[in-house]
């Protein structure tokens, strides 16, 4: 998968005072509680909400600027900044990536309350060696500039963007020559970002037929999603069930029931060895439901550009971790993963390039990664082949519990 994020840079967003995180196909954040793992995931949830609802509602959902800006230090910063590098558009490459930057600042005004202002910048490669195109938004003005030819920027023009509205939803109105297609591509990728957090109580319930084809972020439509796999991609469902049976030895398979006469709802039913009757998902264990939800995420035939999961190992037996890491690597061909955990057992199954150690510093900021990949690899190679989780837990990699 060449269409992916390659770097995240954040300044003054919650505990992320200043971090630059390289991103590969599978990225696992490890560290103790409060180290900043959740805040990294929240960056991507925030960006997705900006596209889906616009910038101002995304800020309000989180309690406003004061709740998002860096909480440490004696003085509140005047702005926070998020920058992404990716190979999303047609002519991008790792050496010449797409770049998107969002900066939100609070400006003090005499005799009035402080006001917020947003600045955005897009940069991407033009076709046929035409160099790069930069699109800058400040206030209600959009400027388009051809960087490689050192031309003067085109005259700033208004597209009717409100002061705190995001250009991501508006700039596709630019012409193709100005970069409308490229902006639309970036907006589509960001809007697809998913922070997957299974709500076990909702996932265990009967699901109404919606046929959206998309697994909800909380797996609340798990039954409907699995039924759709059976109807449209049965080999995929069979592989999913085979994986579940490997982790749950008592499981013989699953099927579906329709409790309402109008067939408007579907229920997942588990067939277990030694029981006289099948078990509805509503009566299954917490770990079983989480496992099925995670497998559904991994076998999603239409995954987002990036899937984030917090505490992926929560509620799972250690015997499930080997399979889970293997399936994450396989699925990372189709989508990128950013996983948060503080489980040494999960980290034991990782390679140095997949591990991102997180630490909390004395000034309240997060160090991510606290140790570069090359150093992780060096320590691992000189430690008698000890697994990474054990090295991390012992403090050899920093960020220990």
N, C-alpha and C positions, 0 to 999 in steps of 0.2 A: 504494500500500500504506500504509494508515493504522495498521495494527497493527505497531508497531515500537518499538525502543529509541530514546530521544531524548537520553539523557545517561548517562555513566559517571563516577562519582566514586570514587577510590581513595586510601586513606591507608596508608602503611607496608607495602605489599605488594612485596617484593623491591626493585627500584630505584624504585618508584612511591611516593615519600614523600608527595606530595600533588598529585594531578592531577584536573582536571575536563575531560572530553572530550565535546563535543557530537557527536552521531551522526546522520548522514543516511542515505539509501539506500545510497550507496557511499562508503566511508571508506578512504583509503589512507595508511598510516603510512610516511613516508620519513625516513631518517636513517642515520647510519653504524652499524657494528656496535657493540653495547654501549649504544645510546641508549635502550633500553627497549621497542622494538617487540614483541619476543617476550614480554615480561612482560605487556603489555596483552592479547595473545592468551591467555596463560596464565591470566589472571583469568577469562576465559570458559570455558576448559577446566576450571578448578577448580570453577566454579559448576555446570557440567554434571555433573561427577563427584560433587558433593555430592548432587545429586538422584538420580543413578543408583546410588550406593554408600553414601551418607550422609556426614556431615561428618567423622567420625573416620577412616574409610578414605581419604577424599580428602586429609586432612592427612598420614596415614602414607605414602601413595603418593609424597608429595613430601618425605619425610624429616622431617616434623613441623613444629611451629611455628617453630623456629629457622631452618629453611630458607626459610620464606615471608616472615617479617617483614623489614622494611627493613634492608639490610645496611650502610648508611652511617652516619656519625656516631659519636661516642665511646661512646654508650650504646644498647643494644638497646631498641626501643620495647616497651611492655607489651601492645600490641594492634595488629591490623590491621583495616581496615574497607573494605567494598565497598558502594556504593550505586548502584542503578539507577533511572532514571526511564523510563517506557514508556507507550505507549497500547495496552495489551493487553486489559484488561477492557472490558466492554460500555459502561460509562458514563465512561470516561476520555477525556481530550482533551489536546492539547499544553499548554493553560493549566492543566489540573488532572489531571496524569498519575498513573498508578500509581507507587508508590515501594516499593522493597524494599531493606532494609539488613541486612547481616550484619556483625557485629563479633565477633571472636574475641580474647579477652584472656587473658593469663597472670597469675595472681594468686599472689603469694608468701604462704605460710602458715607461721606459726611452727612450728619443729621438724618440718616436713614438706617434701617436695619441692613445687615450684610446681605448681599445677593450672590447667588450661585451663577457660574458661567462654565460652559463646557467647550472644550476644544477637541477636535478629532482630526486625524490625519491618516490617509490611505496612501500606500506606495506599492506599486506593482510594475512588472515588466510589460513593455509594449511588444507587439509582434514584430517579427522580421528585423530584429536588431535595432528597433527604434528607441532603445533606451528605456528609461523608467518614467512613469507618470505619477505625479503627486497630487492628491486632492486634499485640500485643507479647509476645515470648517471652523469658523469663529463667529460667535453671535449668529446672525442670520445670513452671513456672507460665505459663499463657496468660491474658492480659487483653485484653478486647475493649472498645473505647471509641467512642462516637459523638461525634466531634469538634465538629461544627457546633452541636449543641444544648448543648454544655458539660455533658453529663451526667457523673455520676461513673462511672468505669470499672466494668464488671460485675465481680463478685467473681472473682478469679483462680481458675482451676480446672485441675487436672492432667489431661492427656490421655495420661499414660503415656509422655511424652517423656523419653528418657534425657538425661543431662546434656550430652553432646556430640552428640546426635542433631539433625538438622535438622527444623525445623517444616514445611518445604516438603513433606515426604512424609507428615506426620502431620496437619497442620491441615485438609486436605480433609475430615476427619471432623467438623469443625465443621458446624453446621446451615447451611442456605442463608442464613438471616437473619443469622447471625453472620459470614458471609463465606466459607463453605466453597467455593462455586463459584469465587469470585475467586482464592482461594489455589490451587485446582486449576489454574486457567488460567495463573497465574504459574509454577507448578511445571512444567507441560507445556512452556511456552516455554523455560524455562531448560534443561530436560532435553534439548531438541532442539538446543541449541547444538552446532555442529560446528567443530572445528579441523581443516581438511582438509590433509593432508600426504601426498602420494602416495609410496607405497613402490614404486618402479619394479620392483624384483626380484619382489615379490609380484604386482603388477598384470599383469606379462607372462605369468604362469603360467596353465595351464588352471584353470577355476573350477568348483567343484561347483555343481549346481543347488540353489539355496536359495529362490529366488522370494520373497525378503523385500520386494522392491520398493524397498529403501533402498541407496544407494551407501555403502559403508563409508568411514570417515574416511581410510583409507589407500589407497582404490581397489583393495583386494585382491580384490574381487568384480567387477572391471570387465567381464569377459567375460559373466558372468551378467546384470549390469545392462543391458549393451547388447543382449543377446538378448531380455530382457524388454521393452525399448523396441520392438524389431522386432515382437514378438508383440502388444503391447498399444497402442503409440503409434508406429506406423511413420512417420508424417509428422515426428515429432520426431527419430527416428533419421536420417531422410533429411536434415533440416536440419543435424544434427550432422556427418554425413559430408560434406555440401556445404562446411561451414566447414573441416573438416580438409583437404579437397581444395584449398581456396583457399590454405592455408598450406603444404601439401605438394604441389607441382605434379605430382609423379610418381605421386600416389595416384589410382587410378581407382575405388576403392570398397572395401568390406569385406564379409565374409561370415563364416559360422560353421562349425566342424567339431566332430565329436563323437568324440574319440579312443577312448573305451571302448565296448564293445559294449552295455553296459547303459545307455548314454547318460546317465551320471551326471555327466559333465563336458562343458564347452564351451570351445572355443578360438576366439579372434578371428583371422581371416585377412585380411591386407591384399593387395589386388590393385594391383600397381604397373606402370606403363608400362615396356615394354622388357624385362621379366623373363619367362622361360619358364614360371615357376610362381609361385604365390602365396607370400607370406611370412607365416609364423605370427608372432603378436605377440611370442613368445619371442625371435625373431630381429630384431625391429625396434629402431630406435635409441632411446636414452634420451629424446631430445627428442620423438620421435613418441609414445612411451607417455605422457609427461607431458602433451602436448597433448591426447590422447584422454581422459585422466583429467580434465583441467580442463574440457573440453567436456562430458563426462558430468556433472560437478558443475553446470555452468551450465544444462544442459537437464534436470536432475532434476525430474520432475513433482511430487514431494512434498518440497520443500526444507525445511530447518529454519528457525526464526525468525531465526537469525543464522549465517552461514557465515564463518569466519575462514580465511585462507590465508597462510602464511608464504613469502616469497620466491617469489611467484607466477610471476615471469619466469625462474626458474632452469631452465637447459637449453633455453630456447626461442630461436629465431632472432628478431631484432628485427622481422622482417616479420610475426610473429604478434601483436605487441603491439597494433597498431591494432584488429584484429579482437577481441582479448581484451577490451579496454576497452569496445568497443561492446557486446559480449555481456554484460559485467558490468552495464552500465547497463540493458540490457533485462531481465536477470534480477532486478535489484534492485526491480522492481515486485512480485516474488513473495517475495523474501527479502532481508534486509540483508546487506551484505558489509563485512568489516573485513579489509583486505589489508595485508601488510607487504612492503616492498621497499627496496632501496637502489640501484635502477636509475634513473638520470636519463632513459633512453630510455622507460621505462614512465611516469614522472612527466610527461614531455613531453605525453602524451596526455590529461592530467587537467584539470579545471576547478578554480578556486580553492576551491569548496565541497567538493571531494572530497579535498583534500590536507591531511594532518595532519603537520606537520614535528616531528620528535623531536630533542631535544638531550640530551646528558649533561652535567650541571653539575659543578662542582669538588667538591661535597660528596658525589658519588656518586649523586645523585638524577636522575631524568629529568624534563625539561620537555616536556610533551605536552598541548596543542600549544604549541610554542615561540613561535609567532606566530599571532595570531587571523586568522580567515577574512577579515575586512574589510581587514586590513593586507596579506594575501596578494593580494587583489584589487587594492588600491591600487598595490602594487609592480608587479603584472603589467600593469596599464593604463598605467603610466608608463615601461615598459621596452621600447617599440617592438615590442610583441607577441611578445617572446621567450617560448618555451614554458616552462612551470613547471619542468620538469626541469633545463633549462639555468640558470634563475635560482637554483634550489636548489643545483645543483652549484657555481655560482660563489660561493655564500655570501650572495647577496642576500636569501635567505629564512631564513638561519641553518641550523643542523643539517647543514652540508656535510660531505663525506667528509674 
